[in-house]
Amino acid sequence: MSSENTIPILVEFTGGLEMLFGDERKHKLSIPSKDEQGNAVNIGWLVKYLCDKVMKDSRKEMFVLDGHVRPGILVLINDADWELEGEASYALLPNDNILFVSTLHGG
Protein backbone atom coordinates (compact mmCIF):
# COMPACT_ATOMS: atom_id res chain seq x y z
CA MET A 1 0.00 0.00 0.00
CA SER A 2 1.56 3.29 -1.02
CA SER A 3 1.86 6.15 1.44
CA GLU A 4 -0.84 8.25 -0.24
CA ASN A 5 -3.29 5.41 0.42
CA THR A 6 -2.56 5.34 4.15
CA ILE A 7 -2.67 7.85 6.97
CA PRO A 8 -0.56 7.83 10.13
CA ILE A 9 -2.43 8.14 13.42
CA LEU A 10 -1.64 7.65 17.10
CA VAL A 11 -4.07 5.64 19.22
CA GLU A 12 -3.71 5.61 23.00
CA PHE A 13 -5.43 3.56 25.70
CA THR A 14 -5.60 4.38 29.43
CA GLY A 15 -7.69 3.57 32.48
CA GLY A 16 -7.02 -0.15 32.12
CA LEU A 17 -7.91 -0.47 28.42
CA GLU A 18 -4.23 -0.91 27.56
CA MET A 19 -4.42 -4.45 29.01
CA LEU A 20 -6.66 -5.40 26.06
CA PHE A 21 -4.00 -4.21 23.63
CA GLY A 22 -0.93 -6.12 24.81
CA ASP A 23 -0.32 -3.74 27.74
CA GLU A 24 0.82 -1.12 25.23
CA ARG A 25 -0.54 2.34 25.87
CA LYS A 26 0.48 3.97 22.57
CA HIS A 27 0.04 2.52 19.11
CA LYS A 28 1.41 4.33 16.06
CA LEU A 29 -0.68 3.01 13.20
CA SER A 30 -0.68 3.45 9.47
CA ILE A 31 -4.25 2.79 8.36
CA PRO A 32 -5.94 2.83 4.96
CA SER A 33 -7.25 6.28 4.07
CA LYS A 34 -10.45 4.77 2.63
CA ASP A 35 -12.74 1.97 3.74
CA GLU A 36 -13.96 -0.94 1.61
CA GLN A 37 -16.62 1.30 0.01
CA GLY A 38 -14.11 4.01 -0.89
CA ASN A 39 -15.23 6.41 1.86
CA ALA A 40 -12.83 8.21 4.19
CA VAL A 41 -12.15 6.04 7.24
CA ASN A 42 -13.82 7.23 10.43
CA ILE A 43 -13.73 6.43 14.14
CA GLY A 44 -16.40 3.74 13.71
CA TRP A 45 -14.16 2.00 11.16
CA LEU A 46 -11.16 2.46 13.46
CA VAL A 47 -12.91 0.80 16.41
CA LYS A 48 -13.63 -2.30 14.30
CA TYR A 49 -10.05 -2.25 12.97
CA LEU A 50 -8.66 -2.04 16.52
CA CYS A 51 -10.77 -5.03 17.58
CA ASP A 52 -9.84 -7.10 14.51
CA LYS A 53 -6.17 -6.21 14.06
CA VAL A 54 -4.71 -4.62 17.21
CA MET A 55 -6.53 -6.06 20.23
CA LYS A 56 -4.61 -8.93 21.85
CA ASP A 57 -7.28 -9.87 24.40
CA SER A 58 -10.33 -11.93 23.41
CA ARG A 59 -12.66 -9.90 25.67
CA LYS A 60 -13.83 -7.45 23.00
CA GLU A 61 -16.95 -6.70 25.08
CA MET A 62 -14.74 -4.71 27.45
CA PHE A 63 -14.14 -2.24 24.60
CA VAL A 64 -17.20 -2.48 22.35
CA LEU A 65 -20.84 -3.26 23.01
CA ASP A 66 -23.27 -3.85 20.13
CA GLY A 67 -20.69 -2.58 17.65
CA HIS A 68 -20.13 0.73 19.45
CA VAL A 69 -17.57 1.96 21.95
CA ARG A 70 -18.77 0.73 25.32
CA PRO A 71 -20.49 3.26 27.61
CA GLY A 72 -18.02 4.47 30.21
CA ILE A 73 -15.19 4.83 27.71
CA LEU A 74 -14.28 8.43 26.99
CA VAL A 75 -12.98 9.05 23.47
CA LEU A 76 -10.84 12.11 22.74
CA ILE A 77 -9.88 13.24 19.25
CA ASN A 78 -6.84 15.54 19.41
CA ASP A 79 -7.72 16.32 23.06
CA ALA A 80 -11.39 17.17 22.27
CA ASP A 81 -14.37 15.07 23.35
CA TRP A 82 -15.51 13.06 20.34
CA GLU A 83 -19.09 14.22 20.99
CA LEU A 84 -17.96 17.62 19.70
CA GLU A 85 -16.45 16.02 16.57
CA GLY A 86 -19.32 13.83 15.38
CA GLU A 87 -18.48 10.71 17.41
CA ALA A 88 -18.07 7.54 15.28
CA SER A 89 -18.67 9.46 12.03
CA TYR A 90 -15.56 11.66 12.50
CA ALA A 91 -13.34 11.20 9.42
CA LEU A 92 -9.77 10.46 10.46
CA LEU A 93 -7.02 12.80 9.31
CA PRO A 94 -3.25 12.28 9.12
CA ASN A 95 -1.54 12.56 12.52
CA ASP A 96 -4.79 12.50 14.50
CA ASN A 97 -4.38 11.43 18.13
CA ILE A 98 -7.24 9.23 19.33
CA LEU A 99 -7.36 8.52 23.07
CA PHE A 100 -9.64 5.91 24.66
CA VAL A 101 -10.01 6.30 28.46
CA SER A 102 -11.91 3.80 30.55
CA THR A 103 -13.81 5.40 33.41
CA LEU A 104 -15.05 1.98 34.60
CA HIS A 105 -12.21 1.16 37.00
CA GLY A 106 -14.38 1.89 40.00
CA GLY A 107 -12.26 4.76 41.26
N, C-alpha and C positions, 0 to 999 in steps of 0.2 A: 504494500500500500504506500503510495507516494505521500510526501509530507503535506501536499495541498489537500489530500483527502482525509487527513487526520488533524485533530486539534489536541494540544497539550492542556491538561487540567491537573489540579491538585485536589485530591479528596482526602479529608481528615475525619477520623472517628475518635470521640471521647466519651466519657461517662460510662465506660464499660463496653461500648460497642466494638472497640478495637479487638477484644477477645474473639469476635466473630471473624475477624480478618487477619488471622495469624499473629495476633498481638502486635500488629504494626499500626501505628497511629496515622502516619502519612503515606499516601500512595500517589506517586507521580504517574499519571496515566496518559497514554496517547490513544485517543478513541476516534472512531470514524466520525467524520463531520456530518454525515447523513445516515439516516436509518434505512431499513430495508425498502421503504416506500419512496426514498429520495428526499425526505423532509429533513430539516435541520434536527440534530439530536437534541433532546430536552432532558430535564431532570427525571421525568418518568422513565424514559429509555435508560438513563444512567442507573437508576435503582435496579432495574431488571438486569442490566449488564453487571453491576456489582454482585448481585446474587448469583448469577450464572458463571462469572469468570473470576471474580476476586475473592468472594467469601470462602473461607476455609472450613467454617463450621457448618454442620448440617442443619442447625436450628434457625432456618430462615425466618420463622415466625417471630423471632426476637427483633427482626429488622423490618419486615413487611407483614402486613395483615391485609388480606383480600386484594393483593396487588398494589397496595399503597404503603407509603412509609407509615409505620406503626404510630398510633397516638402516643404522645409522651416523648417522641424524638423530635428535637428542634433541628431545623435545617436552615443553615445560613449560606447565602450566596454572596461571596465577597463581603462578608461581615454584615449583610443585611438579611433580616428575616425573609424567608422565601415567600411568605404571604404577601409581601410588598412587591414581589417580582413575578407573580403569576403561578406560584407553587410548581407542580409537576410539569406545567406547560412551558416553563422558562427555557428558552433555547440557549444551549451552552455556547460560550464564546472561548476563543483561545485564552489560556492562562487564568480562567476562572478558578476560584478557590471555593470548594463546596465542603462545608463542615456539618457533620451529623453528630448531635449531642444527645445522649440518652439522659432523660430527667427521671428515669424509673428506678434509680438505684436506692430509693428509700431514704435518702438523706435530705 
